[in-house]
Amino acid sequence: MLRAHLYDMEREKIMQARSSDRKKQIGTGDRSEHMRTYNFPQGRVTDHHINLALYKIDLHNISIIMINVITLIVRIITLC
């Protein structure tokens, strides 16, 4: 019985640690955590963390533009 209780306590501790790590990685989804704003009707994409705003985006070229934006962000992150 003691062994089962100790096992449950250890398992709970591991689950809490995993939950905490997961929450740090995923976040809560609050508005303050949003990094990028897509406003397709106005043709605008804004990344608030690096202060990048792209205007007059043609929806047909959005995939090319997003690849370039993601590449730029990765380069900035790797330089930091």
N, C-alpha and C positions, 0 to 999 in steps of 0.2 A: 504494500500500500504506500509506503514511504517512497519507494522507487518510482511508482506511477506518478505521485505528486511532484517529485523532483523532475521527472521527465516532462510533465505538463508545464512546470514553471520554466524550464529551459526552452521548450518549444515556443511558449508565449513570448519569451525574450527575443528569440530569433525572429519570430513573425513581426514583432514590433520594430525591430531593426530594419527588416526588409521593407516594411510599410513606410518607415521614415525615409529610407533611401529612395523608394519609389516616388514618394511625394515631393522630394527635393528635385528629382529629375523631371517629373511631369508638371509640377506646379498645380495651382488650384484653378487656373483658367479665368482668374479675375481680369477685369478690364485693364488693370494696371500692368499685367504681365504680357499683354498683347504687344508683339514686336512689329507686326506688319499690318497695314490697313490697305485693303483692296477696294477701290471705288471704281468699278468698271463702267457704270453709266457716265461718269465724268472722265474716264480714261486716266485714272491716277492710281499709282501704287506708292505707299509711303512706308519706309522703315524708320521707326521712331528712335531706335537705339543707336543708329549710326547717322541719323539726320539726313537720310537720302529720300528724295521725293522725285518720282518720275511722272511727268505729265504728258498728255496727248498720246497715250499708248493705243496703238492699233490692236484690236483684239485678235487679229489674225497672227500677229507677231508676238503675242504674249508669252508663248513658251520660250522663244529665243531670248526675250528680255529677262524672264525669270531665271534662265540658266546663267545669264550674265550677272544678274544681281546676286544669285547664290554663290557664284564663283568669286565675286568681289567680297562678299561677306566672309567666305572661307579664307581668302587672302588676308583680310584685315585681322581675323581671329588668329591666324598662324603667325602674324607679325607681332602680336601682343605678347 
